[in-house]
């Protein structure tokens, strides 16, 4: 996450936390991850929004992502079988 609250594009300091909004939540997942498992555990994408240039930085909580992936590996439920 952009800890300094400084825009990565323009360097401005008028950056506020926010969320990306849709008819449902937006999640980030590896391409070969099982979508259903990932949606049930969820790693929400948050945003930092620059009010100077309009840049939106998408961010996931790394500790939440690591926790979800660790649990998935233990359950062997995250990844699809690409051999079929």
N, C-alpha and C positions, 0 to 999 in steps of 0.2 A: 504494500500500500504506500502511497505517496505521503510519507510521514511529515514532510516539511510543509504540506499544503501549498506547494508551489507547482504551477502548471508545467507539465513536461514539454508542452509545445511552445508556449510564448514566454514562460518564466514568470508570469503574473502571479500575484498572491491572493487574488479574489477567487479562491477555489473552495467549494462547499461539497460535503458528502451528499450523496443521493442514491437513487436506485434506478435501474432500467425498468420500465413498466410496460406490460402487455396484458393480454387477456389471461395470462398465467405467468408464473415465475420463469425467469430465464436462468438456465443452469449451464455450467461449463463441464465438459467431460471429454476424456480422450476419445479419438475416433473409433477405436475398437472396443470401447466399454459398452456393456449391456445397458441400453437406455432405461429400461424398466427398473433395474436395480439402482441405477444412479439417481433416477427421479424420486424413488422411495427414500433414499438417504439424503439427497439434496446438498449441493454446494451452491448457494445462491451467489449470483453475480451482483456486486454492488458497484457504485460509480462515484468518481470524483468529477465534478463539473466546474469548468473554468468559466466564470462570468465575464472574463475579459475577451476571450477569443472563441468560446463555444466548444472547446475541446472536451471530450468525455473520455475519461480513463476508466476502463473496466477492471474490477478487482475482485478476486475471491480470497477468502480467509485461508492462508496456507495451512494453518493447523487443522482446520475443519477438513480441508481436502486430504491432508495426510491421514487423518483419522478415518475418513470414509474409505480411502484406498486401502488402508491396512485391514480394515474390517472386510472389505471385498475380497482381498487376497486370501484371508483366512477362510472365508466362506466359499472361495472360488466362484463367486457369483458376478463379479464385475465384468469380466472379459468374455466376449463371444468366442466360440470355437471356430477359428478360421480354417480348420482342416476339412470341414463338411462342405 
